Structures are given as structure tokens and as C-alpha cells.
């Protein structure tokens, strides 16, 4: 029988926003909608103490900032982007345009067309998530997006060099130093100096997430983001020390980040708990990781590994790490996760930073119905149809007319009738086609 060694004691993150956050965001968006650049500048001064002559960096400014970054750091960024770009290109190559003749004379097809412009938000603040530039800018460019506008908050009154370098090397066409709701609203709505985009991508704080939520519909978004989540499935072969280290690696994302261990070995579960208690005091991010583990850490013990996989699927966690003797079994046993990390040689930070898969992933159970950000998110799959054979048009017209009348759509039906009469000689009961046939 399954049992819980450690339960979460904190309130889980909800799918609805704090009313105060909702109101603040709505007011900022409304102001920027009405007042454009003036409102963006007002909120940038208020929230970030940042009011440059232009929020967009010039080519010379970008070059100067990038040149200030150590070459070893640039090499690491290039390495990461080579992996991420390479995987994105494989994804793009897996998506095909096609045209098929479904019945004689009837041709149906699809084209995969990139959006015209995307916006990439690269968070700053406590953790400047430079890797988000790779995931959001580079993936969009591989998809074929013509214009990628990237933005990141200032860091203590200056552009953050590493984030700017990452955005530049990823291929951003425009780089803005601008954060928070004002950045999201400016890119979504457009201002006098900032062009609107078609889709917004990238993680952010509660205000950024709420801004994306409120603007969704006017602009596309990648995902509704919640706190970072990690879940480990481990069997008796797992090293409890590794399990503990890997759980804490994600706990430091935020004090509300869920960290879950599911194991069929009580010994592994108890040893992991002890290692976490030993490791936390020496972790530099203990002030964040400690509360996350205390309030949102869980350890579940199951009778069998199959039960562990089934329970993990119920969590539908953002990151799922498999530390078992046969980790690839999880590929068949599980289907609800943002990203799967197989075996001790693979850890979640690899996916977060460098290995090549995208780190913008579903949270709050959304892995039940969606995957994470990928090349396809920047593409519109557009269909087209062409009937070249008049006899086929007449036949389809008759069926379309009958089906339309079942739904009481007379106008639809008449479009079908018209083709049946023009191309098949059917009688037209409701009118006359000039120069072709008379009504019945």
C-alpha cells in the first residue's frame, strides 16, 4: 500500500491570480493602451528606476555590451545555443507541408507559416534567466520568424550584459531593456516606438504571467506559467544523495516550487529526507530552497514501480526525472509531463540551461493537455483546398447542401446547390443562374 513519508504543508499554487495583481496589471495595460510610450516610461521609472532616452538598444550599444562579456562566457553561451538551435532545427524539419488528392479532382493541403513577429521576455531580478534567451529567441528564429523583439529588465540601473549577449547571439532583431508588465504590454499592444508582436514567450514573475493572461487573445502566448515543478521517480537502485541534490536544484527557483519524490523504496525515501536536511544549511540559496522544501516538498512510497509511474502521471509535473535501473521504461509508462529526464546521467538543470530541449514547459497540471514551447508554437498550420474536377464539385455540393440544411444554414446550402447546378446539371429550386439554367 502506498504511503506518504513527507506531505506538503503549504497552499498549492492556484490557477487564478491574486486579485490585487489582476487589478494592478489591468490598470497598467489600460494606461499603456491609451498613452503608449509615455505610460511605458512612467512605469519603468516607478518599478525599475529606469528611464533611458530609448528602451531599444542601438547596434553600437549592443556591440559594446557584448564586448564587455568574457570570451569564456560567450563560448559557453554559443555552446548552449548550438545545442538548442540544433534540436529546434530537427523539430522544424519534422514538420512538413503537404498536398493530397483525397478524391479525384479534390486537392487538400497544409502549409506551416511562421508568425511575422514574436516577443521574447528574458527575466531579470533575483535570477536573471539568461537561458530563456536561447529558448525563446533562437527557437523563434529557427522557426523562421522574421522579427524577434527581445526584452529584459535593467539590473541596478544598467542593461544586464550576459542577458543582452545571449539575446544578441540568439539572433534577436531588436533588444529592449524594459521589464515587467510595461514590457509585456508594450510588445503586445505596440507603442509609438515599439512595434506590436504576434506572440509573447518567456517566463516571468506573477505580474508578467498575469499580463500575458490578460493580453491573450489580442496576442498569442506560449503558456500560462506557474511555479517551477520537479518530480523524481526512483527505485531501490537510486542514489539517495543524488536524489536529494536534484530535488534541491529545483527548489531554489522559488519558495512555492513543488519538489516531489515518488519511490518504491522506503529506504531511498528516508535516506533522501536525511540528505536534504544535511544539504540545506550549506546551500547558498537556502533562503528560497528551504521554504520550498518545507512547504511544498513531498515524498511518496509505493509498493511497485508501476504504481510510482501512475502516481507521477497524476501530478503531471513540469520536470520529471527518472532515477531507476531501467529509466527508458518511463517512455511507455508515462504520458503526463513537461519534459522527461532519463537516468542518473541526465538532470533537470541540463534541460534548463544547455542540453537542447526547451525549458519553457507546462506547469499546474497543464502537462495533461499540452507540451512545452517548441518550434511549432511559432508556426501557423494553414490549410487550403482546391476542387479542380467539376464533377467532384457537383457531388460535394450536393452533400454540403444537404448537411447545411440539417443545421438550418440555408445560405450555406445554396452555395452547394449552385455548384451542383453549374457543374452537375442539377436543378436549382430557389433561383436562377443567369445564362446557365432556369429555376425549377
N, C-alpha and C positions, 0 to 999 in steps of 0.2 A: 504494500500500500504506500502511496506517495505521502510525504510529509514535508513540512517546512522547517528548515533549520534557522532561517532568518527571514522575517517578513518586513515589508516596507511599512514605515510608520507615518510617513508624510503624505500629504494630499497629492494624488497623481495630477499631472498637468491636464488641464481641460482643453476641449476643442473650441471653446468660446473665449474671447478676450476679456480682460478686466474692463469694466465699464468706463473707468477713468481713462484708460489707454485708448479705448474706442473714441471717446469724446475728443481727447486731445488730438488724435490723428485726424479725425474728421474736420476739426477746425483748421488744422494746418493745411490739409488738402484743399479745403474750400478757399482759403486765403490765397494759396498759390494758383488755384484755378482762376481766381479773379484778378490777381495782381502780379502774377508772373515773377520776373526776376527780382522785383522789389521785395516780394514776400520771401523768396528763397534766401535772399541776403539777410533779411530780418531774422529768420530762424537760424541761419548759420551763425550769426553773431550771438544770438541768445543761447543756443545749445552748444556750439563748438568754439565760441570766441574766435571766429574765423571769417574774415571779410576781405579777400584779396580783390584786386582790380578785376580779375577774371577767374572764375572757378575752373575753367578749362586750362590745362597746362599747354603751353606752346611747345613746338618741336624742340626748340632750344632748351626750354626748361626741362623737358623730359630727358634730353641727352645729358644735361648737366647732372640731374639727379641720378640717372643710371650710372654715370661715370664715377659717382661717389660710393657705389656699392663695391665691396671687394670682389675681385675676379673669381675667387673660390666660391663665393655665394652665387654669383651669376652662373658659374658652371653647374652648381647643384640645381639651380632653377631650370637651366637648359636640360639637364638630365631628366628631371621630373617631367618637364613639358614634352620631351621626346617620347616618354612612355605614355603619357596621357594622350598626346596627339596621335601616336601610333594606334592605340586602342580605338580612339574615336574614328580614325580612318577605316579601320576594319569594320566598325559598325556602319559607317556610311556606305561602304562597298557591299554590305549585306542587304541594303535597301534598293530595290530595283524598280525602275519604270517598266511598264509592260502594256501591250495591247493584244487583245484576243478577239477572235471571231467566234462569238458564242453560238450563233445560228447563222446560216448562210446570209451574208449581206449585212449582219449586225456586228459592229465593232465597238468594244468597250476597252477603256484603258485607264491607267493612272500615271500621274507624274508627281514626283516628290520635289517640291519647290521650297527653297529656304525663305524664311521671312525676310523682309527688307532690312529691318534694324532690330537689334537686341540691346538690352541694358544689363550690365553686369555689376552687381553690388559686392564689393570686397570689404568685409567687416574690418574695423579697427578696434579701438578700445582696449579692454583687458587682454584680448588675444587677437592680434592682427592676423587674420586667416589668409595669409598670402596665397596659400594653395587654392583658395577659391578663385583666384585669377586664372589659374590653369583650367579649372573645371568649367568655368562659365564663359570666359573669353575664348580660349583656344578651341573648346568644343564647338562653339558657335561658328568660328572661322572655318573649321574643318567641314561643318555642315554647309558652308557656302554663304553665310550671312554677309552681305556687302558692307554693312555699317554696324560695328560693335562699339557702343559707348560704355566705358567702364568708369566707376566712381568708387572712391574710398574716403573715409573721414580723415581730417587732419590729425596729426599726432602732436599734441602740445604746441599747436600753432604752426606746424610745418607739414609739408607733404611727406608721408612715410616712404622713405627711399626704397625699401625692399618690395613693398606692395606696388609702387609705381614701376619698378623694374620688371616685376612679374607680369603686370598688365601690358607693358610695352613689348616684352619678349613674346607674350602670348598672341600679339597681333592686334591689340586694341586700336581702333581708328581714332578714338577720342578718349582722353583721360581727364577726368574731373576730380578735384579734391573737394569733396562735398559728402556729407554723411546724413544719416537719419531719415526721418520722414520727408524732409525737404528734398533730399536726393532722389528718393523713390518717386515722389510726386512730380518733380521737375522732369525726370526721364519719361514718366508715364504720360504726362499731360503736355509737355513741351512748354517752353517759355520764349521770350523774345530772342534769347541767345542759345537755347538748348533745344535741339530737335527731339520730338517725341519718338519713342521706340515702339515696337510691336509686342515685345515680350520682355519681362523682367526676370532675372535669375539671380541666385545667390542668397546665402543665409544672412541673418541679422538679429538684432535684439527684438524684444516684444513689440516695440513701436514700428520697426521696419516690417516685421511679419504682419502686423495689423494694417499697415499702409498697403502692402501687397494684397491683403484680403479685401480691403475696401475698393481698391482700384481694379481688381479682377473683373473682367468683362469689358472694360474700356481698353485693357491691355492684358495680354496673356501673362501667366506666371508659371514658374517651374513647379512649386509645391507649396502647400501650407505647412510651414515648419514649426515643430515643437522642440523641446529639449533633446539633446543628443542621447541616444539609447544604445546600450550594448547588452548582448546576451551571449553567454558561453554554454555550450553543451559539452560536457566532459564525461568520460567513463573512468574506470578504475586505472587505466594506463596513463592518465593525465598527470602532469607535474603540478601539484597544488601551488607551488611558488610562482610558476608561470601563469597559472590561472589568476592568482592574486594580482600580480603585476599588470596583467592585461585588463582586468576589471578596473583597476585604478587609473589606467591610461585614459579611460573614457570618462571616469568620474570627475576628472578635473575640468571638463568642459563647462560645468555649471552646477550649482548646488541642488538643482532639480533634475539632474541627469540620472535616469534609472540604470542600474547595473545589476544584472541577473545571472546567477549560475544555476543551471539545471544539470544534475548528475545522478547517475545510478549507483554512485559510491558514497556512502555516508562518510567514509574515511577521507575521501578527497574533499568533500564539503566542509568537514570540520577543520581539516588542515588549512584549507583556503581561508577560512574565517580567521584563524590564528595568524597566518602570514599577513593578512590585511591589517590586523591590529598592530603587528610589528612594523609594517612598512609605512603606515600613515604618518607617524610622528616625524619621520625624516624626509617626507615628500614636500618639496618647496611649495606645491600647490595644495597643501593640506587644508588651508582655509576654505577652499572650494570643494576638493575631493572628499574631505571628511564629512561635511554635512550631506553631500550627495549619497555617500555610502550609508551613513547613519539613517537617513530618512527614506532613501529610495533603493537601497541595496536589498537584494533577495537571494536566498539560497534554497532551492527545492531539491529534494531527494526522491527519485522514482525507483520502482522495482526493476524496470528494464530500460534499455536504451531506446527502444521503440516508443515507450511512454514519454521519455525525455524529448524525443523529436516532436511528438504530438503536442506536448505542453508548450514547447518552444513555438510551434506554429500558431498557437492561440495568442501568444504575446505579439506576434508579427513585428518583431523588433527591427530597428533601423540597421544595426550591425549584428550579425550572428557569427560567432567564431566556434569552430568545431575542433575540439581537442580530444580526439578519440583514436582508437587503434586503426580504424578504417574510416577516415574522415569523408571520403567520397560517397559513402552511403547516404550522407545527408542530401546529396543532389536528387536522389529519388525519394527520400523520406520527408523532405520539407518543401514547402512552396510559398510560405509567407515570410519574407524577409526583404530588407532593402538591399543588402549585399552579404554574401556568404564568404567566410574566410576559412579555408580548409587546412587543417594540420598545424602542428606547432611551429613550422617554418613560416607561417603566414599570420600576421597580426593586423588588427584594425588600423593602427597608425600607418601601415603601408598604403592602405586604401585612402586614408585621409590625405596623404602627402605626396605619394610618388609612384605607386606601382602601375597606375594606368587607368584603372576603373574610376568612375566619377564618384565624388564624395557627397554630392547633393542628393540625399536619399530620403525616402518617406519615413515619417515618424507618427506617433499617436495612432498606431494601428493601420495607417494608410497602406502599408505593405500588403494588406489583404486584397487591394484592388489596383495598385499601381507600382511601377518600379521607380527608379530614380531618374535624375537628369541624364540625358544622352543625346547623341546627335539628332535622333528622330524628333526630339522636342522642338528643335529649331526648323523643322520641315513641316510643310503643309502637304498632306497626301491628297492631291486633287484628282478627281475623276472626270472623264469625258466620254461621250458616246456619239456614234455616227451610224445611221442606217443608210446604207448605200443601195440596197435592193428594194425597189418599190413594192414588190410582193410581200417582203418581210415587214415593211412599214404598215401595209394594209392589215396584215394579220395581227401585228402588235396593237395597231389602232383599235381593232375590234375588241380585243381583250381589255385594253386600257379603258375603253368607253364603258364596257360592262362593269368593270371593277369600280370605276369612278361613280357610276350611278348607284352602286350598292352603298357608297358613302355619301350620297346625295350631293355630289360635286358635278353639277350639270355642265359648267364651263369646261372642266377637265374633260368630261366625256365628249364634248363637241370637238375638242382638239383631236381626239382619237377618231371620232366619226369622220372628220374632214380627211384624214389620211386614208381611212378605209374607203372613202368615196373616190378621192383623187387617184389613188394608186391601185385600188382593187375593184373599182366599179360598183361598190355598194351604194344603195340608195340613201340619200340624206333626208331624214324625216323632218328636220326642223328648219330647213332653209334651202338656199340655192347657191351653188358655186358659180360665180359669173363665168360664162363661156365654157363650162365643163359639163354640168348636169343640172336638171331641174329637180325641185323638191318633190317628194312623193305625194 
